[in-house]
């Protein structure tokens, strides 16, 4: 039996990254710029901080996504606690929920998330979003 890739989310805890078929499954590319952070003009002419981008930047510590994809990110609860201390947690949760909503309203079975440099099976991506939303919500 083939070894499945996983995302470590704590000691003895992981999210299994299921396989998919590029030939038959449809692909959804996640739109990262959501809500008040959707306009490039917002970033160009203001100092608005984007909690979702900051979250990914601060958890990308094992390597860089361009090299290691999702494995560049440390998503253990202890790391999440430290990262969200300096973020607008309510906005971050809203952004993650909107990312999840993009998947839920689509019938795509492959989720392409450029920021993480990874293509996920739909159910694996939804499991990751649910985990992050649950972990972060407890700090609101």
FIKEDREN-648423 format. One record per residue (C-alpha): residue in one letter; z, y, x. Coordinates in steps of 0.02 Angstrom, whole numbers, padded with zeros to 5 digits, always signed. Example, Ala and Ser with C-alpha at 12.3 -4.5 7.8 and 13.67 -1.06 7.14 Angstrom:
2
A+00390-00225+00615;S+00357-00053+00684;
END
This chain:
140
X+00000+00000+00000;X-00044+00174+00065;X+00095+00292+00115;X+00106+00441-00001;X+00130+00617+00065;X+00288+00704+00009;X+00373+00874+00010;X+00552+00862+00070;X+00669+00960-00045;X+00834+00902+00027;X+00918+00755+00108;X+00851+00600+00024;X+00753+00707-00102;X+00565+00730-00108;X+00418+00771-00218;X+00279+00644-00205;X+00107+00721-00178;X-00004+00611-00285;X-00186+00577-00246;X-00333+00640-00347;X-00521+00620-00348;X-00627+00769-00294;X-00780+00686-00370;X-00714+00672-00547;X-00565+00790-00565;X-00583+00975-00604;X-00506+01107-00489;X-00403+01260-00534;X-00381+01393-00402;X-00215+01480-00428;X-00218+01669-00444;X-00074+01727-00335;X-00078+01910-00384;X+00008+01917-00551;X+00086+02048-00662;X+00135+02210-00576;X+00070+02140-00412;X-00108+02105-00471;X-00193+02261-00408;X-00241+02286-00227;X-00220+02472-00262;X-00036+02440-00296;X-00014+02372-00121;X-00126+02501-00039;X-00042+02654-00112;X+00139+02604-00134;X+00282+02511-00055;X+00300+02386-00196;X+00374+02223-00134;X+00300+02063-00203;X+00443+01936-00220;X+00326+01784-00230;X+00235+01832-00070;X+00400+01868+00016;X+00469+01700-00043;X+00323+01606+00034;X+00332+01711+00193;X+00517+01677+00216;X+00507+01490+00181;X+00357+01464+00296;X+00463+01422+00447;X+00418+01246+00508;X+00241+01300+00556;X+00108+01407+00474;X+00017+01359+00315;X-00152+01380+00401;X-00105+01235+00513;X+00013+01123+00415;X-00016+01171+00233;X+00132+01137+00118;X+00226+01054+00262;X+00248+01225+00345;X+00373+01273+00209;X+00558+01230+00204;X+00607+01214+00021;X+00780+01139+00031;X+00911+01218-00084;X+01007+01294+00064;X+00850+01381+00125;X+00804+01443-00049;X+00979+01519-00070;X+00960+01618+00092;X+00784+01676+00050;X+00817+01736-00128;X+00968+01840-00077;X+00852+01980-00023;X+00725+01964-00165;X+00709+02023-00345;X+00754+01851-00414;X+00710+01888-00595;X+00535+01945-00547;X+00514+01796-00431;X+00558+01675-00571;X+00437+01766-00687;X+00299+01753-00558;X+00329+01567-00531;X+00329+01540-00719;X+00162+01630-00732;X+00091+01522-00593;X+00151+01369-00689;X+00075+01439-00850;X-00096+01452-00766;X-00088+01264-00736;X-00023+01222-00909;X-00163+01315-00999;X-00295+01231-00892;X-00352+01051-00902;X-00387+01046-00714;X-00314+00896-00622;X-00324+00974-00448;X-00227+01132-00413;X-00286+01233-00264;X-00155+01355-00200;X-00228+01452-00054;X-00064+01529+00001;X+00006+01356+00030;X-00159+01294+00103;X-00150+01139-00003;X-00235+01054-00150;X-00110+00969-00265;X-00126+00840-00402;X-00080+00931-00562;X+00081+00834-00594;X+00142+00857-00414;X+00111+01045-00423;X+00202+01059-00590;X+00348+00960-00518;X+00356+01082-00371;X+00353+01234-00487;X+00489+01158-00599;X+00597+01123-00447;X+00577+01299-00377;X+00606+01384-00545;X+00764+01280-00576;X+00833+01311-00401;X+00798+01498-00404;X+00857+01528-00584;X+01033+01479-00540;X+01045+01635-00430;X+00990+01760-00564;
END
